[in-house]
Amino acid sequence: MTITRLKTLYLALIGLMCIYFTPNLYAQETFDKTAMLALIQQTAEQHAATQIDPPDYGELTLSAATLDSRLNYTQCPSPLLSEIPGRQSMTHNVNVLVSCPELGWKVYVPVRIQLTLPLVVATRPLARGEVIGAGDVEVAMREQRFQRGLSYNEPQLVVGAKVKRAINHGDIIQGNDICLVCRNDVVNIIAAGGGLNIVTPGTALGDGLLGEQIKVQNSKSRRIVEGKVTGVGEVSVIF
């Protein structure tokens, strides 16, 4: 066998070995890279979770953004570090900084925060001046970021209230949309004290939500007092 032929066979053998091993090396590299990117995302989600008080009711979902697969973050010899730099709101999206000090790499990972709560919503469009009935509202899961101000999680808290401004179908019923006691409404003034409860009619001199203080005028004595809204058309006064 000539030297030329031996060289040819040798080169062919090397070529076959390259064909065999290259895909396997590439697959191993791809697997390691994929696992590392997944670990970075998981680290970001876990750090964000430690900064949020879990809700008493509702659902909290954290989801890190998909990282660019072309990024090459090598295996860190120690646990990854994570922090939320600056003052960021923890109600919607947050950027978590994940880093490996030993290798000197760091990456910002966007994490979406989704908190859904059971809230009272309208089952149909409600016009200004309408009185909310039991069939006009229901409880549905809604994202907290769509909630502004006071909202309700029990339909009975808003049934009987008057609509102050138009509410669309599916909208969250919010405190500034309604009044449990509205200005010029005839209300029951409940005067409590000394073990007695005295109920007398009166007129509301302002709008009020549950728990708010408003002024009312006693229809009999014409006296103006301040009381707390305790229900639809109901104001309680302590004496």
N, C-alpha and C positions, 0 to 999 in steps of 0.2 A: 504494500500500500504506500503510495507516494506521500511525501510531506504535505503537498498541496491538498490532497484529499483528506488527510488527517485534520488540517486546519479548517477545511470546509465542514467536516463532521463536528468539530469542536465548536465552531461558530453556530452551527445549527442547534447543538445541544444547549448552548447558552441562550439562544433565541427561544427555545421551547420553555426553558426555566423562567425566562422573563414573562412569557405569555401566561404561564401557570401562576406565578407568584404575584405579579403586579395587581390583578383584580383583588386578590385576597388582602394584600397590603392596603389597597385603596378602600376596601370594604371595612377593614379594621380601623383605618383613619376616620372614615365617615361615621362609623359607629361611635368612636370615642368623641368626635366632635358633636354629634347629635346628643349624646349623653351629657356632655359638658354644658351645652346650650340649655338643655332641659333643667339641669341643676341650677343654673343661673336664674332661670325663670322661677323655679320653685323657691329659691332663696329670696327673691324679690317679693313673691306673694306672701311668704311666711313673715317677712319683716313688716309688710304693710298690715298684716292681720294683727300683729302685736300692738299697733298704734290705734286700733279701733276697738271701742267697747262693744262687745257683742250685744245685739238687740234683745230685749226681753221677749219680743215676739217679732215675726217677720223673718226674712231670709237675707243673709249676707253672702255675696259671691265676689271673689277676687280672681281676676284673670290677667296674667302678664301678657304683654304683646309678644308676638312671634319675632324672634331675633333673626337677623340676616345670616343665612347658612354659610355665607362666604367668610364670616368672621371666624378667626382661629384663636380661641382662647384655650391654652394648654391646661392640663390638669394641675390644679393648685395643690401644693404639698400640705396645706393646712386648711381648716374650714374657711369658707368664703366670708368676707366681711360685708355688711350691708348697712345703709343709712339713708335717711330722707333729708337731703340738704335743703337749707332755707326754710321759709315758712310756707308750707303747702297745705291747702285745704284737703281734708280727708273725706270729702263727701262725694267726689266724682272720680277724677283721675289723679294719679300721683306718680312722680318719677323717683324710683329707688336706685341708688348708686350701689352697685355690687362690684367688689374689687378683690384682687389677690395681691397683697403687699409684697410677698416674696418674689413674684414674677413681674410685678409692676404694671399689671393690666387692670383696667376698670371699664365699666359699661353702665350707662343709664338705661334702666328697664321701665318703660311705662306700664303701670298696673291700673286696670279699670276696677273701680269700686262700685258695686251695684248693691244697694240696700233696698229691698222691697218690703213694704209694710201693708197690712190689711187696713184700708181706709174706706170711708164712706164716699161713694161716687153717685152721680146722677144717672138714672136709668133712661132718662129722656131729656130733651131740652127744657129748661125751666126759665120762664120769663120773669122779669122784674115785677114784684108785687104778688106773685103766686105764693100760696101756702103749701109747704112740702108735705105730701102724704106718704104713707108707709110704702106704697108701690113706686114712689118716685126715686127711691134711693136703695142702694145695696152696698155690701162690702166687697171690695176687689183689691187685688195686689197691685200696688203702684210704687214706682221708684221714689225714693225719698227726695231726690233732686228736683222732682216736679212739685214738691210740697212747699208752700210758702205760708208762713205764719201758722195759725191755729187750724188744726184739722181734727177729724173725729174717726173713731174706730167702731162706734156702735150707732146703728141707724136711729134708735130711739132718742138719741141726743139732739137730732135735728128735725125729727118729724114734728110738724106743727109750727116750725119756724117760717118766717117770711123771707122771700128772696129779695135782696137789695139790688142786685145786678144780674144780668142774664148769665145762665150757666149752661154750657153745652153738654150734650150726651157724653157720658164717660168721664167728665171732669170731676176732680176731687172737690168735695164740698168744703170750703174754707170759711174761717170765721168772718172774714170781711165780705163774704158773699151773702151772708144772712144775718138776721137778728132774731134771737129768741124772744126778746122784748124789744119792740120798736117804738120810736117816738110817737106819742099821742095814742098809743094802744091802751085799752082798758085792761088793767091787770089786777091780780089778787095780791094785796099786801099782807104778808103773813108776819105778824108781830109776835115774837117769842120771848118769854122771860118768866122767871118764877114758876116754871112748870106749866105755864099756860100758853096756848097758841090762839091768837085772835086773827081772824081773817076779815079783811075789809076791802072794798073796791077802791081803786085809785087809777091815776093816769100817769103813764110813763112820760118823763120829760126828756128822754134821750134813748138812743139805741143801746142795747146791751147783749153781750154774749154770756154763756154759762160762766158763773163765777165773778163776773164783772160788777163793779159798783155803779149804780145809776141813781138819779134822783127821781122820786115819784111824789105825786100829790094825792093826799087822802081826799077822796070825793066827798066825804061827810064833813070833816073838820077843815078842809082846804089847807091843811098843814103840809109843808114840803119836807120830806125826810129822805135820807139816803139809805139804800139797801142793796143787797146782793142778788143778782139774778140766779135763781135756783131751778128754773124750768121754763117751759114755754108759758108766757103770760103770768109769771110768778116771781115776786120779789120778796125776799125775806129781810126783816129788820129785827135787830136784837135790842131789847130794852131792859 
